[in-house]
Amino acid sequence: MQVTNKRITDKPTRPRRAVASSETARAINRDILLHAIHLHQPVSRADLARLTGLQPSTVSVIIGQLIDEGWVLPGTLGRLPRGRRPTFVTLNDRHVTLAIDLRPGRANLAVVDINGKLLGRDTVPYEIKAGSMADEARTAIAHIAQAAHALKAAFKDRAFQGLGVSVSGRVDQKTHRLLFSPNVPWGQIDLHEELQRVLETPIEMENAANACLISERWFGNFYDASNMLVVSVSEGIGTGMLVDGSVVRGRNDMAGEFGHMTINPDGELCRCGNRGCLELSGSFMKALELASRLHRRPIDIGQLVALAKSGDVGAARLIADTATQAGRGLAMIGAALNPPLFVIAGRGALAGDLIMAPLIAAYERHTLIRRDDVPDAMRPNFVVGRFTENDSLMGAVGLVLRHHGRLR
């Protein structure tokens, strides 16, 4: 351990405070109004002022700017007992985003409008494993690009704002480099640069769990939440953390890899190189291997959930075992961060109560809240995410909106 000779003093130091500029305030107010329109459209300026608490004059100025820029459309005239008839406004759904979700073994693509409506989609299978050559990765990118161009051509009457990409790995937001991706090892190439080269469009790329967080914040029901943890449970497990209104990124954007906490030091070897990671038991990775072996055919998460819901006891047990291990891991996260809200996202959330009940039970068994004298106010809420299998896609849309200053 390196020991420094820095002088330690108990004299308080005055923290540096950033003063919000008028431009920052306007940008925040734009986001507030856009989200209010998204939730309540068609809606009048007067109702927007009432819903947001902003001054009517501020609302009128910003709405005027958004109409001039084409993000908002004036709609029908309302009726009042007296006075001038109000004009209702809506978001302009001509604005669309191309979204790509890179998962192990496949890429999900979609065209989604600003209201979150999925207009068209496609899936491209690929095989990229550890040790694959750069040419193999570029071939997979070429197939994905071909499908992306076809989707864009099908909606050429829409205004594309860019490409959002969610990936099972950690992305340095400054360099756009993929730093850590054991389940989808794209390290042979510069993924961001390669996608930008073949698709010739601005690209925003982000970790899949953070993308899930963004989708729940913008398109879901948690826009006003300041502290929450989104847990994406699928073939892997990842977390997006919101603390005091800010996404927690850590050094080089590596924060949130709780799936690679060591749960069992003597456990199996994980793809990350460590042993006994939470991801091995708390994601559906092992459950799918066992189910596929039992049924003598490849089984994906949707099929496993369908089997369990149809009465297959073995499938239900595999889901429950996965949920129990995930709940134990979340108890460790809860002890460190104590979030008031856990959002369970990813394809694993398709299981509904089959995953939620054993997950919450395991969480409560391994935290202080198991005590009877703990008030309900101290117990976190657990909810299923809004989009389950489409959450990363919707988050990729949010990445583009955020880049354009429409989402923070």
TIKOL-474851 format. One record per residue (C-alpha): residue number from 1; residue in three letters; x, y, z. Coordinates in Angstrom, 3 decimals, always signed. Example, Ala and Ser with C-alpha at 12.3 -4.5 7.8 and 13.67 -1.06 7.14 Angstrom:
# residues 2
1	ALA	+12.300	-4.500	+7.800
2	SER	+13.670	-1.060	+7.140
# end
This chain:
# residues 408
1	MET	+0.000	+0.000	+0.000
2	GLN	+1.356	+3.410	-0.921
3	VAL	+1.382	+5.921	+1.930
4	THR	+1.474	+9.616	+1.113
5	ASN	+2.863	+12.417	+3.236
6	LYS	-0.067	+14.728	+2.654
7	ARG	-0.777	+16.885	+5.656
8	ILE	-3.987	+15.948	+7.427
9	THR	-5.957	+18.733	+9.054
10	ASP	-9.384	+19.065	+10.589
11	LYS	-9.731	+22.582	+9.219
12	PRO	-12.821	+22.661	+7.048
13	THR	-12.297	+23.539	+3.427
14	ARG	-14.839	+25.362	+1.354
15	PRO	-16.092	+23.113	-1.438
16	ARG	-16.119	+24.454	-4.938
17	ARG	-19.629	+24.992	-6.136
18	ALA	-20.709	+25.102	-9.749
19	VAL	-23.213	+27.835	-10.521
20	ALA	-25.908	+26.808	-12.943
21	SER	-25.966	+29.027	-16.016
22	SER	-29.154	+30.291	-17.619
23	GLU	-28.482	+27.857	-20.480
24	THR	-28.374	+24.967	-17.998
25	ALA	-31.649	+26.081	-16.425
26	ARG	-33.292	+26.322	-19.843
27	ALA	-32.033	+22.852	-20.798
28	ILE	-33.425	+21.383	-17.577
29	ASN	-36.755	+23.127	-18.114
30	ARG	-36.877	+21.796	-21.685
31	ASP	-36.429	+18.264	-20.395
32	ILE	-39.117	+18.762	-17.753
33	LEU	-41.582	+20.050	-20.338
34	LEU	-40.769	+17.364	-22.901
35	HIS	-41.358	+14.648	-20.342
36	ALA	-44.599	+16.284	-19.192
37	ILE	-45.792	+16.385	-22.799
38	HIS	-44.751	+12.760	-23.223
39	LEU	-46.872	+11.758	-20.215
40	HIS	-49.930	+13.970	-20.744
41	GLN	-50.186	+14.718	-24.473
42	PRO	-52.199	+16.296	-25.948
43	VAL	-51.797	+18.997	-23.327
44	SER	-52.153	+22.776	-23.202
45	ARG	-49.508	+25.281	-22.141
46	ALA	-51.605	+26.229	-19.124
47	ASP	-51.810	+22.617	-17.999
48	LEU	-48.058	+22.207	-18.543
49	ALA	-47.415	+25.182	-16.248
50	ARG	-49.690	+23.634	-13.630
51	LEU	-48.140	+20.161	-13.970
52	THR	-44.515	+21.299	-13.882
53	GLY	-44.685	+24.313	-11.573
54	LEU	-42.934	+26.457	-14.190
55	GLN	-44.037	+30.014	-14.890
56	PRO	-46.574	+30.273	-17.741
57	SER	-44.277	+32.728	-19.536
58	THR	-41.380	+30.245	-19.312
59	VAL	-43.579	+27.459	-20.644
60	SER	-44.754	+29.579	-23.581
61	VAL	-41.220	+30.588	-24.573
62	ILE	-39.813	+27.043	-24.434
63	ILE	-42.816	+25.486	-26.192
64	GLY	-42.449	+28.092	-28.932
65	GLN	-38.800	+27.117	-29.369
66	LEU	-39.622	+23.410	-29.455
67	ILE	-42.305	+24.009	-32.101
68	ASP	-39.856	+26.054	-34.199
69	GLU	-37.290	+23.240	-33.936
70	GLY	-39.856	+20.635	-34.929
71	TRP	-39.770	+18.590	-31.712
72	VAL	-43.286	+19.599	-30.676
73	LEU	-46.417	+19.985	-32.804
74	PRO	-49.362	+22.317	-32.139
75	GLY	-52.570	+20.327	-32.239
76	THR	-56.282	+20.856	-31.790
77	LEU	-57.948	+23.753	-30.018
78	GLY	-59.480	+23.100	-26.622
79	ARG	-62.686	+24.543	-25.224
80	LEU	-63.109	+26.659	-22.112
81	PRO	-66.234	+28.271	-20.602
82	ARG	-64.715	+31.649	-21.408
83	GLY	-61.515	+33.213	-22.668
84	ARG	-59.171	+32.234	-25.485
85	ARG	-59.270	+28.618	-26.598
86	PRO	-56.021	+26.800	-25.671
87	THR	-53.893	+24.958	-28.235
88	PHE	-52.920	+21.438	-27.288
89	VAL	-49.396	+20.294	-28.093
90	THR	-47.894	+16.851	-28.735
91	LEU	-44.439	+15.440	-29.380
92	ASN	-43.570	+15.182	-33.067
93	ASP	-43.349	+11.447	-33.702
94	ARG	-41.682	+12.062	-37.050
95	HIS	-38.448	+12.101	-35.036
96	VAL	-37.149	+8.542	-34.758
97	THR	-34.043	+6.732	-33.560
98	LEU	-32.326	+3.625	-34.828
99	ALA	-31.530	+1.453	-31.804
100	ILE	-29.260	-1.598	-31.588
101	ASP	-28.981	-3.894	-28.582
102	LEU	-25.889	-6.133	-28.809
103	ARG	-26.539	-9.264	-26.732
104	PRO	-24.642	-12.538	-26.563
105	GLY	-25.260	-14.266	-29.882
106	ARG	-27.597	-11.740	-31.463
107	ALA	-28.219	-8.092	-32.246
108	ASN	-31.728	-6.687	-31.797
109	LEU	-32.471	-3.678	-33.988
110	ALA	-35.451	-1.333	-33.944
111	VAL	-36.763	+1.981	-35.196
112	VAL	-38.477	+3.828	-32.322
113	ASP	-40.176	+7.218	-32.357
114	ILE	-39.804	+9.940	-29.730
115	ASN	-42.940	+8.698	-27.960
116	GLY	-41.405	+5.263	-27.472
117	LYS	-43.482	+3.526	-30.143
118	LEU	-41.590	+0.642	-31.728
119	LEU	-42.179	+1.006	-35.465
120	GLY	-40.094	-1.833	-36.867
121	ARG	-37.511	-4.327	-35.718
122	ASP	-35.143	-7.072	-36.808
123	THR	-32.778	-9.592	-35.209
124	VAL	-29.365	-10.557	-36.542
125	PRO	-27.672	-13.684	-35.096
126	TYR	-23.888	-13.734	-34.868
127	GLU	-21.159	-15.719	-33.191
128	ILE	-18.389	-13.751	-31.502
129	LYS	-16.449	-15.625	-28.853
130	ALA	-13.280	-15.055	-26.891
131	GLY	-10.387	-15.603	-29.278
132	SER	-12.348	-14.647	-32.396
133	MET	-10.400	-12.806	-35.081
134	ALA	-10.997	-9.181	-36.058
135	ASP	-12.317	-10.263	-39.476
136	GLU	-15.024	-12.349	-37.778
137	ALA	-16.115	-9.347	-35.722
138	ARG	-16.183	-7.120	-38.813
139	THR	-18.247	-9.710	-40.676
140	ALA	-20.814	-9.662	-37.848
141	ILE	-20.871	-5.846	-37.945
142	ALA	-21.416	-5.946	-41.713
143	HIS	-24.488	-8.174	-41.298
144	ILE	-25.838	-5.904	-38.575
145	ALA	-25.251	-2.854	-40.770
146	GLN	-27.123	-4.478	-43.665
147	ALA	-30.179	-4.984	-41.449
148	ALA	-29.858	-1.436	-40.088
149	HIS	-29.811	+0.088	-43.583
150	ALA	-32.894	-1.946	-44.519
151	LEU	-34.769	-0.698	-41.443
152	LYS	-33.870	+2.916	-42.179
153	ALA	-34.979	+2.531	-45.785
154	ALA	-38.368	+1.237	-44.609
155	PHE	-38.914	+4.524	-42.716
156	LYS	-37.280	+7.024	-45.053
157	ASP	-40.154	+9.466	-44.484
158	ARG	-39.054	+9.872	-40.833
159	ALA	-36.303	+12.103	-39.429
160	PHE	-33.556	+9.915	-37.954
161	GLN	-31.728	+11.564	-35.061
162	GLY	-28.878	+9.070	-34.796
163	LEU	-28.007	+5.582	-33.621
164	GLY	-28.118	+4.357	-30.040
165	VAL	-26.238	+1.184	-29.134
166	SER	-26.490	-0.765	-25.892
167	VAL	-23.878	-3.441	-25.293
168	SER	-23.216	-6.044	-22.607
169	GLY	-20.045	-4.383	-21.370
170	ARG	-18.624	-1.175	-19.969
171	VAL	-18.030	+1.740	-22.326
172	ASP	-15.679	+4.650	-21.623
173	GLN	-17.898	+7.617	-22.459
174	LYS	-14.900	+9.829	-23.267
175	THR	-13.048	+7.516	-25.652
176	HIS	-16.049	+5.361	-26.702
177	ARG	-13.857	+2.321	-26.173
178	LEU	-15.398	-0.916	-24.923
179	LEU	-13.379	-1.597	-21.768
180	PHE	-14.947	-4.763	-20.407
181	SER	-17.208	-7.215	-22.204
182	PRO	-16.718	-10.872	-21.174
183	ASN	-20.055	-12.102	-22.565
184	VAL	-19.812	-10.354	-25.949
185	PRO	-16.067	-10.012	-26.575
186	TRP	-15.790	-7.277	-29.211
187	GLY	-12.278	-6.370	-28.093
188	GLN	-10.775	-7.374	-31.442
189	ILE	-12.014	-4.110	-33.025
190	ASP	-12.946	-0.562	-32.066
191	LEU	-16.677	-1.285	-31.944
192	HIS	-17.805	+2.361	-31.878
193	GLU	-15.539	+3.357	-34.767
194	GLU	-16.489	+0.308	-36.826
195	LEU	-20.233	+0.894	-36.402
196	GLN	-19.830	+4.555	-37.254
197	ARG	-17.823	+3.691	-40.360
198	VAL	-20.321	+1.220	-41.832
199	LEU	-23.492	+3.079	-40.807
200	GLU	-22.258	+6.641	-41.430
201	THR	-24.292	+8.154	-38.613
202	PRO	-23.623	+9.679	-35.166
203	ILE	-23.505	+6.933	-32.522
204	GLU	-24.155	+6.924	-28.788
205	MET	-23.000	+3.711	-27.103
206	GLU	-23.616	+2.666	-23.508
207	ASN	-23.603	-0.292	-21.156
208	ALA	-26.846	-2.275	-21.351
209	ALA	-27.702	-1.872	-17.652
210	ASN	-27.260	+1.905	-17.826
211	ALA	-29.402	+1.861	-20.970
212	CYS	-32.111	+0.052	-18.970
213	LEU	-31.865	+2.793	-16.354
214	ILE	-32.311	+5.453	-19.027
215	SER	-35.315	+3.668	-20.529
216	GLU	-37.046	+3.485	-17.148
217	ARG	-36.286	+7.134	-16.462
218	TRP	-37.585	+8.481	-19.765
219	PHE	-40.198	+6.032	-21.026
220	GLY	-41.091	+4.357	-17.716
221	ASN	-42.626	+5.578	-14.483
222	PHE	-39.556	+6.779	-12.594
223	TYR	-38.662	+10.158	-14.097
224	ASP	-38.879	+11.819	-10.672
225	ALA	-36.813	+9.175	-8.864
226	SER	-33.492	+10.426	-7.470
227	ASN	-32.196	+7.106	-6.155
228	MET	-32.797	+3.767	-7.794
229	LEU	-30.989	+0.636	-8.910
230	VAL	-31.916	-1.027	-12.183
231	VAL	-30.846	-4.667	-12.301
232	SER	-30.771	-6.266	-15.728
233	VAL	-31.136	-10.022	-15.337
234	SER	-30.733	-12.032	-18.526
235	GLU	-27.862	-14.164	-19.852
236	GLY	-25.723	-11.978	-17.601
237	ILE	-26.450	-9.607	-14.745
238	GLY	-25.673	-5.895	-14.672
239	THR	-26.732	-2.814	-12.748
240	GLY	-27.402	+0.818	-13.524
241	MET	-27.221	+3.069	-10.478
242	LEU	-28.880	+6.430	-9.948
243	VAL	-27.712	+8.206	-6.777
244	ASP	-28.990	+11.674	-5.886
245	GLY	-30.175	+12.154	-9.447
246	SER	-26.900	+11.227	-11.154
247	VAL	-25.845	+8.049	-12.918
248	VAL	-22.957	+6.479	-10.989
249	ARG	-20.154	+5.723	-13.430
250	GLY	-16.959	+5.457	-11.447
251	ARG	-13.483	+5.640	-12.915
252	ASN	-13.496	+4.986	-16.670
253	ASP	-17.244	+4.265	-16.440
254	MET	-16.578	+0.885	-14.844
255	ALA	-18.950	+1.221	-11.863
256	GLY	-21.837	-1.209	-11.557
257	GLU	-20.252	-4.560	-12.443
258	PHE	-21.832	-6.270	-9.444
259	GLY	-22.335	-9.362	-11.549
260	HIS	-18.622	-9.983	-11.153
261	MET	-18.517	-9.852	-7.377
262	THR	-17.002	-13.072	-6.075
263	ILE	-19.695	-15.021	-4.230
264	ASN	-17.844	-18.324	-4.048
265	PRO	-14.016	-18.138	-4.290
266	ASP	-13.891	-21.870	-5.035
267	GLY	-16.636	-21.693	-7.630
268	GLU	-16.578	-22.147	-11.370
269	LEU	-14.421	-20.046	-13.658
270	CYS	-16.277	-17.020	-15.000
271	ARG	-15.771	-15.546	-18.459
272	CYS	-14.235	-12.497	-16.780
273	GLY	-11.371	-14.666	-15.471
274	ASN	-12.416	-14.790	-11.811
275	ARG	-14.113	-17.650	-9.999
276	GLY	-17.527	-17.831	-8.379
277	CYS	-18.941	-14.556	-9.744
278	LEU	-22.541	-13.663	-8.951
279	GLU	-23.291	-13.744	-12.685
280	LEU	-22.654	-17.486	-12.822
281	SER	-25.527	-18.257	-10.456
282	GLY	-27.602	-15.046	-10.309
283	SER	-28.180	-14.700	-14.055
284	PHE	-29.883	-17.130	-16.426
285	MET	-26.570	-18.307	-17.870
286	LYS	-26.381	-21.544	-15.865
287	ALA	-30.148	-22.113	-15.876
288	LEU	-30.238	-22.048	-19.678
289	GLU	-27.338	-24.471	-19.920
290	LEU	-29.100	-26.932	-17.620
291	ALA	-32.474	-26.523	-19.333
292	SER	-30.935	-26.992	-22.779
293	ARG	-29.176	-30.133	-21.611
294	LEU	-32.383	-31.489	-20.065
295	HIS	-34.543	-30.809	-23.141
296	ARG	-31.777	-31.731	-25.597
297	ARG	-32.257	-28.530	-27.563
298	PRO	-31.290	-24.858	-27.132
299	ILE	-33.575	-23.106	-24.629
300	ASP	-33.674	-19.310	-24.342
301	ILE	-35.092	-17.248	-21.481
302	GLY	-38.487	-16.757	-23.116
303	GLN	-38.853	-20.485	-23.664
304	LEU	-37.755	-21.286	-20.114
305	VAL	-40.322	-18.845	-18.703
306	ALA	-43.032	-20.307	-20.956
307	LEU	-42.206	-23.816	-19.737
308	ALA	-42.377	-22.709	-16.097
309	LYS	-45.703	-20.939	-16.590
310	SER	-47.129	-24.029	-18.298
311	GLY	-46.414	-26.124	-15.196
312	ASP	-42.926	-27.455	-15.857
313	VAL	-41.624	-27.939	-12.310
314	GLY	-37.985	-28.196	-13.380
315	ALA	-38.117	-24.928	-15.301
316	ALA	-39.806	-23.181	-12.376
317	ARG	-37.125	-24.493	-10.016
318	LEU	-34.337	-23.219	-12.272
319	ILE	-35.901	-19.744	-12.287
320	ALA	-36.401	-19.796	-8.515
321	ASP	-32.792	-20.893	-7.911
322	THR	-31.519	-18.121	-10.178
323	ALA	-33.720	-15.563	-8.421
324	THR	-32.539	-16.712	-4.987
325	GLN	-28.892	-16.252	-5.921
326	ALA	-29.631	-12.869	-7.484
327	GLY	-31.453	-11.797	-4.317
328	ARG	-28.450	-12.760	-2.177
329	GLY	-26.227	-10.647	-4.393
330	LEU	-28.608	-7.690	-4.282
331	ALA	-28.558	-7.884	-0.486
332	MET	-24.834	-7.121	-0.630
333	ILE	-25.523	-4.158	-2.913
334	GLY	-28.322	-3.006	-0.624
335	ALA	-25.984	-3.085	+2.371
336	ALA	-23.595	-0.777	+0.513
337	LEU	-25.991	+1.627	-1.235
338	ASN	-29.372	+1.178	+0.491
339	PRO	-31.424	+2.190	-2.581
340	PRO	-35.126	+2.802	-1.955
341	LEU	-36.060	+1.243	-5.299
342	PHE	-34.915	-1.850	-7.203
343	VAL	-36.168	-2.175	-10.776
344	ILE	-35.741	-5.713	-12.104
345	ALA	-35.283	-5.470	-15.868
346	GLY	-33.951	-7.622	-18.685
347	ARG	-35.529	-10.720	-20.198
348	GLY	-35.503	-12.420	-16.816
349	ALA	-38.240	-10.033	-15.713
350	LEU	-40.554	-11.838	-18.149
351	ALA	-40.916	-14.421	-15.387
352	GLY	-42.856	-11.942	-13.226
353	ASP	-43.716	-13.404	-9.817
354	LEU	-41.735	-16.557	-10.613
355	ILE	-38.573	-14.488	-10.269
356	MET	-39.712	-11.626	-8.041
357	ALA	-41.042	-13.657	-5.086
358	PRO	-37.899	-15.767	-4.463
359	LEU	-35.621	-12.795	-5.241
360	ILE	-37.297	-10.549	-2.653
361	ALA	-37.412	-13.382	-0.110
362	ALA	-33.677	-14.021	-0.512
363	TYR	-32.935	-10.295	-0.262
364	GLU	-34.867	-9.996	+2.977
365	ARG	-33.206	-13.090	+4.468
366	HIS	-29.767	-11.574	+4.024
367	THR	-30.323	-7.958	+5.125
368	LEU	-31.246	-6.128	+8.310
369	ILE	-34.790	-5.580	+7.048
370	ARG	-35.612	-9.171	+7.944
371	ARG	-36.048	-7.991	+11.528
372	ASP	-39.658	-7.557	+12.562
373	ASP	-39.006	-4.183	+14.184
374	VAL	-37.794	-2.555	+10.930
375	PRO	-40.465	-0.103	+9.715
376	ASP	-41.872	-0.526	+6.217
377	ALA	-40.441	+2.871	+5.242
378	MET	-36.944	+1.382	+5.470
379	ARG	-37.752	-1.507	+3.175
380	PRO	-36.897	-0.984	-0.500
381	ASN	-39.506	-1.371	-3.198
382	PHE	-39.016	-4.033	-5.862
383	VAL	-40.769	-3.585	-9.198
384	VAL	-40.589	-5.192	-12.623
385	GLY	-39.282	-2.893	-15.351
386	ARG	-41.681	-1.649	-17.962
387	PHE	-40.061	-3.112	-21.066
388	THR	-38.395	-6.395	-19.966
389	GLU	-36.891	-7.748	-23.211
390	ASN	-37.001	-4.359	-24.978
391	ASP	-35.539	-2.259	-22.166
392	SER	-32.030	-2.025	-23.612
393	LEU	-33.460	-1.088	-27.000
394	MET	-35.556	+1.657	-25.433
395	GLY	-32.537	+2.798	-23.464
396	ALA	-30.553	+3.058	-26.703
397	VAL	-33.226	+5.483	-27.923
398	GLY	-32.796	+7.467	-24.710
399	LEU	-29.050	+7.731	-25.387
400	VAL	-29.720	+9.596	-28.615
401	LEU	-32.353	+11.865	-27.066
402	ARG	-29.929	+12.685	-24.255
403	HIS	-27.211	+13.556	-26.757
404	HIS	-29.564	+15.994	-28.474
405	GLY	-30.264	+17.682	-25.149
406	ARG	-33.741	+16.196	-24.832
407	LEU	-32.952	+14.003	-21.834
408	ARG	-30.577	+14.256	-18.881
# end
